[in-house]
Amino acid sequence: MTAAAVLALAAGSLRGAGPAGPVDFAAHDIDANFRGGYSVSVADFNKDGKPDVIANSLAVSELAWYENPSWTRHVIVPETQQIVNQAMADIDGDGIPEIAFQSSFAMQPANSAGLNWIARHNGDSRQPWKVEKIDQFPTSHHVAWADLDGDGKKELLNAPLLGENSAAPTYDQDKASIFWYSPKDWKRHIVTTEIPGIIHRVRPVMWDGNKREQFLVASFEGIALYRATGSGDTMKFEKQLLSAGHSNDKAPRLGASDVGVGKQDGKRFFASVEPWHGNEVVVYTEKGGKWERRVIFDKVSSGHEIAVVDLNGDGRDDIVANDNGRVTAQNPNGTPGVHVFFAPADPATGEWTYRRIEDKLAMNSCVGVDLNGDRRNDLVCTGAGGAIRWYENKGPAAGATAGR
């Protein structure tokens, strides 16, 4: 049984148990000299069953993965400028994922070629990979794999940050688009061209419980759920706006920066950082068919991404918010690091227990994963603070709190 299956089984057995509260973490550097880290992910790049780490930076002109547990660095693609995001999926079924990534990114559409690539290993994943350019669109910024038509094969989503006529400081002069691609030909297809302002993240989810994956979009518009109907090149997409997010303000302080879905006692909730690069951590719970918005924290300096993951083994998903520490009107002192919120018995009304597990390094991205195989979800993070760092979970293993 895989580590993920063990964690899922344990979570199911703990349904109805009381919240376990905070746990401690021990920080370890994977790369202590990683300039300007932007995004981090995990995948098994050498088929040894262990999650390896991949990260990118707009300031580092190559993409590389780090081998678990030695953290030996292997260059995937050298000499590539302004790499902004990546996503992995094993589309050819050989056990090693392909990597979709985007480069030549800038906030100004005229200066952003927005190149989209697929990288495939050459037989030895520790050696440089071969790359294929599949598209070019200004400010291509976030990328994700999802089985949109439920045929068991992943499609690729590309969310450019801006419309081609948007510009600072408000970034709302134009509407932004989302595209999808099939690996059979990498032809560009349109999901939508009607998202106002900035799109920051697209997050695949199993929202409807069928064979298809849906996806959430965090943008100036708020948080929207997209569903595909049809199949192949004839797919069409329906939008359901779940929340307008931080909506009582002016651009660019609008909507949401990121969104993640979790469960507590079998009930779904979702959490977000709001507005774009904002100061609020928000929890949404469903009541009467509507999603009720609750701000649980408003002292993030400049939030970027969010992760929703069970960190204390109690079967309730907790929340992790990154902070790049920029001084803002909402937080004039700046608070770089990682903010963690441990789940209460009731996410809608209970008190989320707060811990700041990093207060030195500015962080843009964290993912939750059992990195060392001890049945505890750890955190792997990177950011402008200049490191890729993992936080070893010292709390109870999954299922250990069942008697609480």
C-alpha positions in Angstrom: 0.0 0.0 0.0 1.3 3.4 -0.9 1.9 6.2 1.6 -0.9 8.2 0.1 -3.3 5.2 0.5 -2.2 4.7 4.1 -2.9 8.4 4.8 -6.3 8.3 3.1 -7.3 5.1 5.0 -6.3 6.6 8.3 -8.3 9.8 7.6 -11.4 7.7 6.9 -11.0 5.8 10.2 -10.7 9.0 12.2 -13.9 10.5 11.0 -15.8 11.9 14.0 -12.7 12.1 16.2 -11.7 15.3 17.9 -9.1 17.7 16.4 -5.5 16.9 17.3 -4.1 20.5 17.3 -0.7 21.7 16.3 2.4 19.7 15.6 6.1 20.7 15.5 8.3 20.8 12.4 12.1 20.5 11.8 13.5 22.5 8.9 16.0 21.0 6.5 17.4 22.6 3.3 17.2 20.7 0.0 19.0 23.6 -1.7 20.2 26.5 0.5 21.2 28.6 -2.5 18.2 28.7 -4.8 17.7 32.3 -5.8 14.2 33.7 -6.1 12.2 30.5 -5.8 8.8 30.7 -7.3 7.0 27.4 -7.4 7.7 23.9 -6.0 6.2 20.5 -6.8 6.9 16.8 -6.1 6.9 13.7 -8.4 8.8 10.4 -8.6 11.3 11.0 -11.4 13.3 7.8 -11.1 10.6 5.1 -10.3 12.0 4.3 -6.8 8.6 5.1 -5.1 9.9 8.2 -3.3 8.6 11.7 -4.0 11.4 13.8 -5.5 11.3 17.6 -5.6 11.2 20.0 -8.5 11.3 23.8 -8.2 11.7 26.8 -10.5 12.7 30.4 -10.3 12.4 33.3 -12.7 16.0 34.1 -11.7 17.5 30.6 -12.3 17.9 29.8 -16.0 17.4 26.1 -15.8 14.9 23.5 -14.5 16.1 20.8 -12.2 14.9 18.0 -9.9 16.3 16.9 -6.6 16.6 13.2 -5.8 15.1 12.0 -2.5 16.7 11.5 0.0 20.2 12.7 -1.0 18.8 15.8 -2.7 21.3 15.4 -5.5 20.4 18.0 -8.2 19.7 16.8 -11.8 19.3 19.4 -14.5 16.2 18.7 -16.7 16.5 21.7 -19.1 19.4 24.1 -19.1 19.7 27.7 -20.4 16.0 28.5 -20.3 14.9 32.0 -19.2 12.1 33.1 -16.8 10.6 29.7 -16.0 7.4 30.4 -14.1 5.5 27.1 -13.4 5.6 23.4 -14.1 3.2 20.4 -13.8 3.8 16.6 -14.1 1.9 13.7 -15.6 2.9 10.3 -16.9 1.1 10.7 -20.3 3.1 7.9 -22.0 2.7 5.3 -19.2 6.4 4.5 -18.7 6.3 5.3 -15.0 8.3 8.6 -15.3 6.2 11.8 -15.7 6.4 14.2 -18.5 6.8 17.8 -17.4 4.8 20.7 -18.8 6.5 24.0 -18.1 6.4 27.6 -19.1 9.2 30.1 -19.8 9.9 33.6 -21.1 7.4 35.0 -18.6 7.0 38.7 -17.7 4.2 40.7 -16.2 4.0 42.9 -19.4 2.4 41.0 -22.3 4.6 42.8 -24.8 7.7 41.5 -23.1 6.4 38.0 -22.4 6.7 35.4 -25.2 4.9 32.9 -22.9 6.5 29.7 -24.2 4.9 26.4 -23.3 7.0 23.2 -23.4 6.8 19.5 -22.8 10.0 17.8 -21.4 10.5 14.0 -21.7 13.4 12.0 -20.3 15.9 10.4 -22.7 16.0 7.0 -20.9 18.0 8.3 -17.9 16.0 10.9 -16.0 19.2 12.1 -14.3 20.5 13.4 -17.6 19.1 16.4 -19.5 15.7 15.8 -21.0 14.5 16.5 -24.5 11.9 19.3 -24.9 9.2 20.2 -27.4 7.6 23.6 -27.7 3.8 23.2 -27.9 2.5 26.8 -27.8 3.4 30.4 -27.4 1.0 33.0 -25.8 1.9 36.1 -23.9 2.1 35.8 -20.1 1.5 32.1 -20.0 1.8 31.6 -16.3 0.1 28.6 -14.7 -0.2 25.1 -16.0 -2.0 21.9 -14.8 -2.9 18.4 -16.0 -6.5 17.2 -15.7 -8.7 14.4 -17.2 -11.3 16.8 -18.5 -13.4 14.3 -20.5 -13.1 11.3 -18.2 -11.4 9.0 -20.7 -8.5 8.2 -18.4 -6.1 10.4 -20.2 -4.9 13.8 -19.0 -5.3 17.1 -20.9 -3.2 20.1 -20.2 -4.5 23.5 -19.0 -2.7 26.8 -19.6 -3.8 29.9 -17.8 -2.0 33.1 -19.0 -1.8 35.7 -16.2 -3.3 38.6 -18.2 -5.2 39.7 -21.2 -2.9 41.0 -23.9 -3.9 44.7 -23.3 -3.7 44.7 -19.5 -1.0 46.7 -17.7 0.1 47.9 -14.3 -1.0 49.1 -11.9 -4.5 47.7 -12.1 -4.1 44.9 -14.7 -7.8 45.0 -15.5 -7.9 46.7 -18.9 -8.5 43.4 -20.7 -9.9 39.9 -20.1 -7.7 36.8 -19.6 -8.1 33.4 -21.2 -7.7 29.7 -20.3 -6.6 27.1 -22.9 -6.5 23.3 -23.0 -4.4 20.9 -25.1 -4.6 17.2 -26.0 -1.3 15.3 -26.0 -2.3 13.8 -29.4 -1.6 17.0 -31.3 -1.1 19.9 -28.7 -3.6 22.0 -30.6 -4.8 25.0 -28.6 -8.4 24.9 -27.6 -10.3 27.6 -25.7 -11.9 27.1 -22.3 -12.8 30.8 -21.8 -11.7 34.2 -22.9 -13.8 36.1 -20.4 -12.0 36.3 -17.1 -11.5 39.9 -16.0 -8.0 41.0 -14.9 -5.6 38.5 -13.5 -5.8 34.7 -13.4 -3.4 33.4 -10.8 -4.0 29.7 -10.3 -6.0 26.8 -11.9 -6.4 23.8 -9.6 -7.8 20.4 -10.8 -10.3 18.8 -8.5 -12.6 15.8 -8.3 -15.6 18.0 -7.5 -18.5 16.0 -9.0 -17.4 12.5 -8.1 -17.5 11.2 -11.6 -14.7 10.1 -14.0 -14.0 13.7 -15.1 -11.8 16.1 -13.3 -13.1 19.7 -12.9 -10.9 22.7 -12.0 -11.1 25.7 -9.9 -9.8 29.1 -11.0 -8.5 31.8 -8.7 -8.7 35.2 -10.3 -9.8 38.8 -10.0 -13.3 37.4 -10.5 -13.0 35.3 -7.3 -13.2 31.5 -7.2 -14.9 29.7 -10.1 -15.5 26.0 -10.8 -15.3 24.9 -14.5 -16.9 21.7 -15.8 -16.4 20.1 -19.2 -19.1 18.5 -21.2 -18.7 16.5 -24.4 -15.4 14.8 -25.4 -12.3 15.4 -27.5 -12.1 18.5 -29.5 -15.9 19.2 -29.0 -15.6 19.8 -25.3 -17.4 22.8 -23.9 -17.1 24.3 -20.5 -19.6 25.6 -18.0 -18.6 28.0 -15.2 -20.1 28.2 -11.7 -18.8 31.2 -9.6 -18.5 29.8 -6.1 -17.4 33.1 -4.6 -16.4 36.6 -5.6 -13.6 36.5 -3.1 -12.3 39.8 -1.8 -14.7 41.9 -3.8 -15.3 45.1 -1.9 -12.1 46.7 -3.2 -10.5 48.0 -6.4 -8.0 46.4 -8.8 -5.5 44.9 -8.2 -6.9 44.1 -4.7 -9.6 41.8 -6.0 -10.7 38.2 -6.0 -8.4 35.4 -5.0 -4.7 34.4 -5.3 -5.1 30.6 -4.9 -7.5 28.0 -3.7 -7.3 24.5 -2.2 -10.0 21.9 -1.4 -10.2 19.9 1.8 -12.5 17.7 3.9 -13.5 17.5 7.5 -15.7 14.6 8.8 -16.5 13.8 5.1 -17.7 17.3 4.3 -16.0 19.5 1.7 -14.6 22.9 2.4 -12.2 25.1 0.5 -9.7 27.7 1.5 -8.1 30.6 -0.3 -5.6 33.4 -0.1 -7.4 36.7 -0.9 -7.2 39.1 -2.7 -4.5 38.6 -5.4 -1.2 38.5 -3.5 -3.4 39.5 -0.5 -3.4 39.5 3.2 -6.4 37.2 4.0 -6.7 33.5 4.6 -10.3 32.5 4.0 -12.3 29.4 4.7 -15.5 28.5 2.7 -18.1 26.1 4.0 -21.4 25.2 2.4 -24.7 26.1 3.9 -28.1 25.9 2.1 -26.4 25.4 -1.2 -24.2 28.6 -0.8 -20.6 28.9 0.1 -20.2 31.1 3.3 -17.0 33.1 3.4 -15.0 33.4 6.7 -11.7 35.3 7.0 -9.7 33.4 9.7 -6.5 35.5 9.4 -5.6 38.9 7.8 -2.0 39.4 8.7 -0.3 37.8 5.7 2.0 40.4 4.0 1.7 39.2 0.5 0.1 35.8 0.0 0.8 33.7 -3.0 -0.3 30.1 -2.8 -2.2 27.9 -0.4 -2.1 24.2 0.5 -4.8 22.2 2.2 -3.5 19.0 3.8 -3.8 17.0 7.1 -0.7 17.7 9.1 -1.6 16.2 12.4 -3.1 12.9 11.5 -6.6 13.6 12.8 -8.4 13.2 9.5 -9.1 16.9 9.3 -7.4 19.0 6.6 -5.3 21.9 7.8 -4.3 25.0 5.8 -0.9 26.3 4.8 -0.4 29.9 3.4 2.8 31.2 2.0 4.1 34.7 2.6 6.7 36.5 0.5 7.0 39.2 3.1 6.5 42.3 1.0 5.7 45.4 3.0 2.1 46.5 2.3 -0.4 48.9 3.6 -2.2 46.0 5.2 1.0 44.7 6.8 3.6 47.5 7.1 6.1 45.3 9.0 6.1 42.4 6.6 5.8 38.7 7.8 7.8 36.5 5.5 7.5 32.7 5.9 4.9 30.0 6.2 1.6 30.3 8.1 -0.2 27.1 9.3 -3.7 26.8 10.6 -4.8 23.6 12.3 -8.4 22.6 11.9 -11.0 22.9 14.6 -14.0 20.6 15.1 -16.1 22.8 12.9 -14.3 24.7 10.1 -17.2 27.2 9.9 -17.3 28.3 13.5 -14.4 26.9 15.4 -11.0 28.5 16.0 -8.3 27.6 13.6 -5.1 27.2 15.7 -2.4 29.4 14.2 1.4 28.6 14.0 4.0 30.4 12.0 6.6 27.7 11.2 8.9 29.9 9.2 9.7 33.5 10.0 13.0 34.2 8.2 12.6 33.1 4.6 10.1 34.6 2.2 8.1 31.7 0.7 5.9 31.7 -2.4 5.0 28.0 -2.7 4.5 24.9 -0.4 3.2 21.4 -1.1 2.2 18.8 1.5 3.7 15.3 1.0 5.1 12.4 3.1 8.6 13.0 2.0 10.4 10.5 4.2 7.9 7.7 4.4 7.0 8.0 8.1 3.2 8.4 7.4 3.3 12.1 8.3 2.6 14.8 5.8 5.7 17.1 5.6 5.9 20.5 3.8 8.2 21.3 0.9 8.5 25.1 0.2 10.4 27.6 -1.8 10.4 31.3 -2.2 12.3 34.6 -2.7 14.1 33.9 0.5 16.6 31.9 -1.5 16.1 28.2 -0.6 14.2 25.1 -1.2 13.4 23.8 2.3 11.4 20.9 3.7 9.8 21.0 7.1 9.8 17.5 8.7 6.5 16.8 10.5 7.3 15.7 14.1 3.7 15.0 15.0 1.7 11.7 15.2 1.7 9.4 12.2 -1.5 9.0 10.3 -4.0 7.1 12.4 -2.1 7.7 15.6 -4.7 10.0 17.0 -7.6 7.6 16.5 -8.1 7.2 20.2 -8.5 10.9 21.0 
